[in-house]
Amino acid sequence: MKSLSADPDGILLVDKAEGMTSHDVVALSRQKLGTKKIGHCGTLDPIATGLLLLTVGRGTKVQDLLMSEDKEYAGTFVLGVTTDTQDRQGEVIQQRPVPPLDENQIRSAFEKFRGDFYQLPPMVSAKKHGGVPLYKLARQGKVIEREPRLVHVYRYGIDRIALPEINFTVLCSKGFYVRTYVHDIGDTLGCGAHLKSLRRLKSGRFDVANAITVEEIKAATREEILDHMLSLPEVSKMRGA
């Protein structure tokens, strides 16, 4: 059993539910644990589910380290429809017919985005310009010039082809936008695409299989949530530090 001290320290692995913001998960956990010092590593959009790392107490000191680790995702995208947010929540800006693509053509498009390449951060993102998140500027109808950033895809999988939908997995570096990855693959295939669903499976050595769900947090006592929390020595050992 973890310590029931007034100020807990550690990392809580949460399986974020769809429809919530990452901040919603932080607010819920802050209330249930009765502590103010909680942060999160790697924002998940409301449509996304899966692994969100919460840093609690002194755990916030290793937030940057945890955010720098590789991530693994599973998702579905839809060909033929492009949106202004690059996902299903956005406004449709273009519709194009989906050609009768075979697996080799699709794999060829994925191959163009393997290894090192540059990605242009989307306007609807948490990346900041002058201290203001881009998504807030986008809501005001502003488009800011963004610098492409170097990202890396270690591996990908094409798990299901049921045109216009494709299921995929991707293991990528920090700062990677899966929405933009999907958008760019759609452009390469000549018909555009948008992200329909996304789930973060892993972040570094941490796996969503070991996470507590949002519903479990809502129903749990403070003591039960603390039992799920990893101590800082446990985190250090898992990371091989």
N, C-alpha and C positions, 0 to 999 in steps of 0.2 A: 504493500500500500504506500502510495506517495504521501509526502508530508502535507498536512492540512494547514500549513503556515498561512498567515494573512497575505503574504506576497509570494505566490508560487512562481517557479522559474522552470522553463523547459520549452518543448516543442509539442504542439498538439496537431496531429494529422486529422484533417476533416475531409469527408466526402461531401463536397458542396452540391446542394440540390439545384435543379434548373429553376430559373426565375429569380434567384437571389443574386445580389451583387456580392463581391468579396467583402465589402464593408458591412453588409448585412450580417455575414457570418461572424465577423469581428465583434460587432455590436451585441449579438446574441451571446457569444462566448464571454465577453466582458461582463455582461449582466449575470450570467450563470456562475462565473468564477468570482465575481465581486472584486475584480482588479482592473485598474485603468490601463496598465501597461501591457497592451497586446497589439501586435502588428501582424501583417501577413506577407507572404513571399510569392510574388508572381500573380498578378491580377487575373481572375477568370471572368469572362463576360457572363452576363445573366443567362444566355442560352447554354453555356457550358456547364458540365458537371465534373465531379472528380476531385482529385487531390489538391487541397489547399493547405499549405503549411502555415500554422499560426505560431508566432513567436511570443512567448509569455514571460514577463519579468525580465530577468537578465538574458533570457533567450533572444531578446531584441538585439543584443550585441553581435549575434552571429547571423543576423538577417541578410546582410550583404553576401556573406559566404554561401548561404543556402540558395539565394536567388541566382548565383552565378553558375549553378549546376545544370546539367543537361535535363531535358524533359521528354517524356514519351506521351503521345496522344493517339487516340482512336477517334475517327470522325466519319461523317458522310457529307459529300457535296453533290450539288445538283447542277448538271450541265445545261447550257442554253439560256440561263437567266443571270444577268449581272445586276448587283444592287449597289447603292451608294455606300453601304457599310461593309460590303463584301460578305455579308451573312444574311440569313433569312429575315432578320428584323428590319432590314433597310428598305428603302424605296427602290422599286425596280427601275433601272435606267436603260436597260437594253435587253431585248429578247432575240435570240437567233436560233435557227433550226439546228438540231443536234445530228451530225452526220452518223452513218452506221459504222461507228468506230469498233475496231477489234482490239484484243488485249495488247497486241504488239504496238499499235499506235498509241494506246494509253500509256503503256510502260515507257515508250520513247519520250513522251511528254514529262513523265515523272523523272526520268533519267536526267533531263536538263536541269533539274533542281535537286541534285545530289552532290555531296561534297561542299566546297566553299562557293558561295555566290552572294550577290548583293540583293537586298530587299528594301523596297521603299515603304517605311512605316505608314499605315493607313491614317487618314485624317481622324477617323473615329477610333482613337486609341488613347491609352493613359500616358503616352509619352508627352513630356512637357515642352512648351515653347514660352520662354520668358516667365517660367513658373506656373503657367496655366496649362492644364491638360488639353491636348489637341481636341478631344471629343467635345469639350465645352466651347472651343472656338468654332468647331464644325456646326454646332447647334445654332451659332449666330450667323451661319452662312459663310464663314470665312474659310479660305483655303490657304494654308501656310506652306511655303517651300520647305520640303524636308530633305535631309541628307540620307541617301541610301546607306544601309548598314550591312556590314559583312556578317553573314550567318552560315551555319553549317548543318547539313543533314547527314547523319551517320548511316541511317538505313531507313527504308520505307517498305511498306507492304501494301499490295492491292488485294484487298480481302474479298471484295464482291463487286461484280459489274452487273448492274441491272439498269441500263440506260433509261432515263437520264441520270440515274444515281450511281455513285461509286463510293464504296466503303474503303477506308485506308487506315494505315497506322504510320506514324512517323516518329523517329527519335532525332531530336534536334538540339541545337545549342541555345543558350540563354538569349533573350531578346528576339525570339523568333515569333512571327505572326502567322498562325496557321491559316487565318482568313486570307491573308495576302498570298500565301503558298497556293491555296486553292484557286484564287482569282487568277494567278499567273499561269497555273496549269491549264485552266479553262481557256485563257487567251492563246496559249500554245496550241491547244486543240482546235482553235478557230471558232469556238461557239460561246466562250465565256462560261463562268461558273460562280456559284456562291456556296458558302458553308451552311449546311442544314443543321448539323449537330456536332458536338465536340465533347470528348471526355479526356481529362488528364489522368493517365494511368500511373506515371512515375515522375519523381523529381529527385535526381541524384540516386541515392540508395533507398529512398523512401517510396513505398508502394501503397496505392489506394486500397489494396486488400487489407491493410492494417489500420485503416482510418475509421474514425467514429462518424456516423452519419449525422446530419442536421437534426433529423427526427429523434435520434438517440440523445443528442445534446439537450433538446427541448425537454425530454422526459427524465433525464438523469439528474441525480443530486450532484452537488459540487464535488463531493468525495468520489463519486463514480467517474466524473470527468477527469479529475486529477489522476485516477488510476490508469486512464488511457494516455496520459501525458508522458512523453519521453523526457528524462532528465538530461541535463547538459552533458554529463559524462557518457550517458548512453548514446547521445547524438554524436559526440566526438568519436566514440568507438565505431559506430556505424559508418561514419565518413572515413574511417581509417586514419584519423588525425592523431 
